[in-house]
């Protein structure tokens, strides 16, 4: 695929989620939605009971003081026991619930789990119309752009300046790149080049390869038919970085670690692979680096140094943006900050997409 520059390309984004004060605030909001869930894990159980018992007695302002009267006593114990069990979050009307609270084995950072819980929305759902699995991304603030000195490869001009972006609303994003099977179920055809089995991808998993060979214009037909949308460029980067500000979403600058995260030129054997085969990021998303480039809703424009709040997709005749690199990309193009502008009619065998939806 093309590696042209500015009007045809671009690259960057850095990410920080929540200071300790912000995380504490998010946890407070989550407890307000389900007060007995003291440790904000989506369930009221023995762990929360332990907080109450260990705080027994005068305890002004502590989280175990569920009725806020300055003492932890039988009234608080009764409230907790009355709420015992799952503290059910809201499931959007378009979705079916898969998992209410974030799995600590997947979302390993307590700050990210607290931010997700604070939204009051279910963590893992399926879009009822397409059966696409989606994970919740909470609101947050991050630094978008490539920071000099943080990347072994340096920064492209179109990745800068680094600027602060705040996303004020939660959104759902597909856990995996859209597969050939998911495209065909909605559109009745399969435009992908890699439709055959290989030594690396057996016939039983070919349908799990990402759909590719789809232009940005062509993707709009799928979105209209499914009721889904593309993420904005800022949403994509925030979800990809998952709290990191390094070139790769495992928090390192070490090129050697990329092969564990992404199917790229050094390990993909010049083909797409079934989605979900590489290590996910801290939100639980797979293949946001490598496998196929992913279209986003934005059209390319240069970054501004000014702070941004909920930046919207740019319109006009500029080329739409691709993110994340592909099986064809080397390390320089398979980074969390990488962006390329490409023609809206381009149909490359290393370009696909993942979908998003507003709760």
N, C-alpha and C positions, 0 to 999 in steps of 0.2 A: 504494500500500500504506500501511498505518497507520504513523504516526510518533508513537504514544503513548509515554508515559514510564515510569519504573521498573518496576512489575509487568508492564508491557507492553513494556518497552524496555530499552536500555542501550548503552554505547559505550566502547571503549578497548583499549589494549595497546601497549606499547613494547618494543623488542627490542634486545638486545646479545648478540652471540655472541663468546665467547673473547677473553681477553687474550692478549698475545703469549706469555706463559708457558703458557697453556692450549693454544694452537695448537702450541707446541713439544712439549707432552706428547702431543697427538693425533698429531702426525707420528711421534713415537717409537713409539706403539702401532701405527701403520700399517706402519712399517718392521719391527716385530717380526713382523707377519703376513707380510711379504714383504721381508726385509732388503735385498735388492739394489735395491729400488725406492727409491733414496736421496732423490729429489725428490718422492716420494709422488704420482705422477701416474697410477698404475695400470699402468705398463708399464716394463720394464727395457730401456733402449736407450742410444743414444749420449750422451744427457744424463747418465745415471748413470755411464757410462764416463768422461766428462769429470771428474766429481767424484773418481773414484778416481785418475785420472792426475794431477790437479792437487794431490791430497793425498799423493802418493807419499812414503813415508818415515815417520819417527816422527810419530805423530799421535794421541796419547792422547785417547780420548773423542770423536773426530770421527766423523761419520756414515759416512764412507767406510771406516772400520775395521770391516769386516763381521764379522770373527771376534773382535773385542774384545781383541786382544793388544797394543795400543798402537802398532802400526805398520801402515801401508798398504803391501802388497807383493803378490807373485804369488799368495798364497793368497786374498787378497780379490778380485783380478782373476779368479781361477778361479771363485770363488763367483758373481761377477757374470755372467760369460760362461755359466755353467751355468744361470742363471735367465733368460737373454735371452728377451725377448718379453713377451707380456701376462702381467701378474701377476694371475691370475684371482681375483676376489672371489667370495663366496658368493652364489648365486642362490636365493631361497626356493623351496621345492617347489611352491608354487602359481603360480609365475611363469615366463615365458620371458625370456631375456636380450635386451635391445636394445642397450645400451651399458654396458660394464663400469665405466669411470672417467668422472668428470664432465668434460664438454667445456669447456675454458677459454674458449671463445667464448660459452658460455651461463652457466656458473658462473665469473664473471670474478674473484671475490675469492679469492686463494690460501688465506685462512683458512677459508673455507667449503669449498673443495676438500679441504683437509687434514682437516677435520672429517668430511666424507663418507668419505674414504679410510680414516680411522681406524676406522670401523665394521667394515671387512672385508666389507661388503655391496655388491652391484652398485648402481650409481647409477640406471640407467634400465631398467625392465622393463615387461612387459605381464602383466596378470592373465590367466592362461590361460583361465579360464572366460568372461570377458566381453570380452577384448581391450582393456580400458581401459589406457592408458599411464600409468605411475606413476613418480615420481621419489622418491629417498630423501631424507628430512630427518634430519639427525644429531641427537644429543642436544645440549643447550645450555641456557644461562641467559639470561633476558631480563627487562626491566622491563615489566610488563603494566599498562596504564592510560594515561590521557592526562595529560601533564605540562603544567601551566600555563606559558604563555609559549612553548611549542613549536608551538602551533597558532594560525593566524590567526583561527580561528573560536571559540577558547576551548574549554573542556571541559564536557561535560554532567556533572551530578552522578553519574550512574550509570556513568561511565567512571573513577571514582576511588574510593579512593586508588590511586596507582601502587604496585605491589607486585612483588617479585621472584618469578619462577617458574622452576623448574628442571625440565627434561624429561630424565630419565635414560636413556631408550631411544629408539633410532631408529625411524622409522615410514615407510611409503610413503604418498604422497598423489597423487591424480590430477593429471596435468599440466594438464588442462582441466576445466571444468565438464562434468558428464555431459550427453551430447548426446541429442537426440531418437532418433537411430538406435540408440544404446547402450541406452536405456531400452526401446525397442520390441523389440530383439533378445532381451531377457530377459523382458519382461512381456507382449509380444504386442499392445500397444496404445500409443497416443500421446496423452497428456492435454494436450499443449501448445496454447496459443492461436495462436502464430505458426507455423503449418504451411504457409503459402503463400509463394511467391516475392515479392520486392519489387524496386524499382529498386536497392536496396542489397545485397540477398541473392538471387542468381540461383537458379533452381530446382535446379541441381546442388549447391548448398551448403545448402539448407534443412535437410537431415538433420543438418547440423553445428551448427545453432542449439542452444543449451542447452535441455534439457527444462525446462519451467516448468508452473505450474498444479498442482504436486504439494505436498500437505500433508506436514507432518512425520510424521503417522501413516501416510500413503500411502507415504512413502519407506521405512518399516520393511519393507514387503512386498518392495520391490526388494532391500533389504539381506539379507533372509532367503533370497531366491531366488539371490542372487549370491555370498553369503559375504563380502561387503565390509562396511564400517562407515562411519559418519560420523566425522570428526575431532572431538576435544574442542575446546572453545573455545580453550584454551591452545595446543593443537597448531596449530589454524588460524591463530592470530595469529602464532605463532613462524614458521610457514612463510610467511605473508604478508609479514611485515616483512623477513625474510631479512637480518638484521644491522642494520637501520635502526631509528631511534627517532623518525623524523619522521612527519608525517601521511600522506605518500605513500611507497610503497616504492622510489621512485627516490632517496630521501635528501633531498628538498626539502620546503619549506613553500609553494612557489609554486603557486597554484591553476591557473595557465596550463599547467603541465606535465601536469595530470591528463588532459587529452584524449588525450595520447599513451599513457597507461597504461590508460584505462578507457572503456568505452562508458557514458556518463552522459547526463543531461538536455541537456547542451549540444552533444552530437555524435551521439547514437544515432538521431535521427529517430523517437523514440517506438516503438522495436522492439528485439528482441534481434538480435544479430549472430552469425555463425558464430564458434565459439570459436577462440582463438589469433590474433585479428586485431590485438591491441594489444601493446605492449612488455612482455615478461615481467619478473619480478623477478629478483633475484640468485641464486635457487635454480632458476630456469627455469620457474616457474609463471605461467600466463597467466590474465587475467580475475579475479584474486582481488579486484580492485576493479572494480565495475561489471558490466554485462551482466545478471546476475541476482543477487539476494541468495542466500546459501548457508546452508542449514540446518547446524547442528552438533549434536553429541549432547547437549550440556548444556541443562538448563533454567535459566531466568534466576534469578540471585541477586545480591545486592550484593557488591561486592568487599570484601575484608579487606586491611588494611595488612600483615598478617603474611606472611612468605615462604612460598611454597608449593612442594611437590615433587610432581610428577606429579599435579596436581589432576584428580579424576575428575568425570565428568558428574554434576550434581546431579539428584536425583530428586524425585518429588512432583508436586503439581498445578500448579506454576509453569509459565508458557509456555516452550516451547523457544526457543533463541536463533538469530537470523539474523545473518550477518556480511557486510560488504563492499560494500553498496550495489548499485544496479542502473541499468539504462538510464533509469529514471524519477527517479533521485536527483540532487540538486544536489551541489555540492562538499562541503557540510557533512556530508552523509550518505554520502559516497564516500571514506572514509578508512580507514587500516589499523586504527584504534582503534574504529571505529563498531560498535555492537551494538544489536540490537533484540530485545525479547521479543515473540513473536507466538503466537497460538493454534495448537495442534497440528493443528487441522482446517482452517486457513487455506489457500486455494488461489488465490494471486495469479499474474497473468501475468508478474510480474517476480521470482518466487521459484523457485529451483532448488537444486542442491547439487553437491558434488564428494565423491568417496569416498576412503576411506583403508583401509589394511590393515597389520596388524602382521607383521613379517618372520617 
